[in-house]
Structures are given as structure tokens and as C-alpha cells.
Amino acid sequence: MAAAVSNEKDITVTESFFGLCEKAIYTPTGSRVKADTYEYSQSNGERLIALVDSGIKELEKELERGVIVRATPVGHIRAEVCVSDDRQFLALNILKFSNFEYVPVRGPRLFRGHDAEVASRLFKVG
């Protein structure tokens, strides 16, 4: 997913400390983008996929109802998440464990503005 985020036109990646450290910034707001990984059991992972696939309006409705998808320390489904500190940008890549490796369910999905704010509520970020 790093390639998808760093190639995004609204993301600026800068190197520091002789190229050993990189910092990603969501350019429209100047907010730093941080990455994290969450793992889920099979059932919670499928629930996460269904929520993300349902669309922002449905996702927001479910979150307002109090729906929570709990992460586990080790799981069958992994979510790679890059989110800006102001929650105006979110990149999400969901993978499933198969044949001793994690393989993408779909390509990375990018959310901006209100959609990013809503989708970021699925994860403990910030």
C-alpha cells in the first residue's frame, strides 16, 4: 500500500536524516499521515469488509448505531491503514491470510474529507 499512498497526488513524502526517515503529509491540509495495522478474526474481518463495501452513508449509519469491529492481536484478516492526523485522508488496504501469506482482498481504497472522517472511526487512530 505504500506505493499507492506515496503516488497519490495529494500526498507529499519527504526524506530526512540522510534518507533514513520519511514523512508523509496530506498536502491540502498540511496534516501528517501515519500508518498502522489492525488484525481481525475471520468473522470480524468479514464484518469490516461488509461495512466498508456498504458505502459511506450506510457505514455512517451503522457507526452512529454503535457498531464496533474489534481487532485482535493476531488475526486472519489484516487492515493496513494510513490516516492523516486531521482525519481528512484515509487509505485502507484489507488483506486475508491465505497459503501462509496475506493477500489483498481488493486494491487500496482512498477516502477524503467527510468520507475519511467517517471511515477512520472504524479504527483507533490519532
LINBELKA-V29892 format. One record per residue. N is the residue number from 1. PHI is phi in whole degrees, -180 to 180 (NA if undefined). OMEGA is omega in whole degrees, 0 to 359 (999 if undefined). D_CENTER is the distance of its C-alpha to the mean C-alpha in Angstrom with 2 decimals. Layout:
[[N	PHI	OMEGA	D_CENTER] [N	PHI	OMEGA	D_CENTER]]
This chain:
[[1	NA	181	9.68] [2	-56	180	11.45] [3	-65	180	14.01] [4	-63	181	12.00] [5	-73	183	10.61] [6	-69	177	14.08] [7	-86	180	15.92] [8	-69	185	14.47] [9	-64	182	17.52] [10	-90	180	16.02] [11	-113	175	14.77] [12	-113	179	17.61] [13	-108	178	17.62] [14	-118	179	20.67] [15	-105	176	22.36] [16	-144	180	24.53] [17	51	177	26.87] [18	60	177	28.37] [19	83	181	25.16] [20	-83	181	23.92] [21	-120	176	21.11] [22	-125	178	18.57] [23	-131	179	16.96] [24	-105	180	14.49] [25	-126	172	15.33] [26	-81	191	14.17] [27	-57	183	17.77] [28	-57	182	18.49] [29	-116	181	18.08] [30	72	184	18.60] [31	-92	179	15.71] [32	-71	179	14.34] [33	-105	180	10.79] [34	-120	181	9.80] [35	-108	175	7.84] [36	-153	180	7.70] [37	-129	178	8.11] [38	-127	178	9.06] [39	-118	186	11.88] [40	-137	171	13.61] [41	-65	181	17.14] [42	-56	184	18.02] [43	-68	179	18.70] [44	-69	177	15.70] [45	-65	177	13.40] [46	-64	177	15.46] [47	-65	177	15.23] [48	-61	179	11.42] [49	-60	180	11.87] [50	-63	180	14.78] [51	-64	180	13.23] [52	-65	181	10.52] [53	-74	185	13.50] [54	-74	182	15.86] [55	100	186	15.01] [56	-64	182	14.21] [57	-62	179	17.76] [58	-68	178	17.83] [59	-60	180	14.49] [60	-62	179	15.90] [61	-62	180	19.18] [62	-66	179	17.94] [63	-66	178	16.14] [64	-66	176	19.40] [65	-75	178	21.32] [66	100	179	19.64] [67	-64	178	17.55] [68	-130	174	15.55] [69	-111	186	13.70] [70	-83	175	14.78] [71	-82	177	13.31] [72	-125	179	16.10] [73	-62	178	17.11] [74	-137	184	17.41] [75	-144	181	16.33] [76	-80	181	16.78] [77	-123	183	13.21] [78	-121	174	10.27] [79	-116	173	6.49] [80	-94	187	5.30] [81	-128	170	2.58] [82	-120	183	4.88] [83	-137	177	6.40] [84	-76	181	10.12] [85	-59	180	12.64] [86	-90	178	13.94] [87	61	178	10.77] [88	-95	177	12.04] [89	-141	176	9.26] [90	-146	173	5.54] [91	-115	185	4.45] [92	-134	175	3.12] [93	-129	181	6.13] [94	-106	182	8.19] [95	-127	175	11.44] [96	-117	178	14.77] [97	-81	181	17.47] [98	-151	180	20.52] [99	52	176	23.61] [100	65	174	22.59] [101	-155	176	19.32] [102	-89	179	15.74] [103	-120	182	15.65] [104	-63	174	13.04] [105	-74	176	13.44] [106	-147	175	12.82] [107	-72	178	11.79] [108	-60	178	8.46] [109	-112	180	7.93] [110	-113	179	8.14] [111	-126	179	8.90] [112	-133	175	11.61] [113	58	182	14.01] [114	-57	180	14.61] [115	-61	179	12.05] [116	-67	178	9.23] [117	-59	181	11.28] [118	-65	183	11.57] [119	-63	181	8.11] [120	-67	178	7.24] [121	-67	176	10.34] [122	-72	187	8.97] [123	-127	175	7.95] [124	-81	181	10.56] [125	-125	175	9.61] [126	90	999	12.38]]
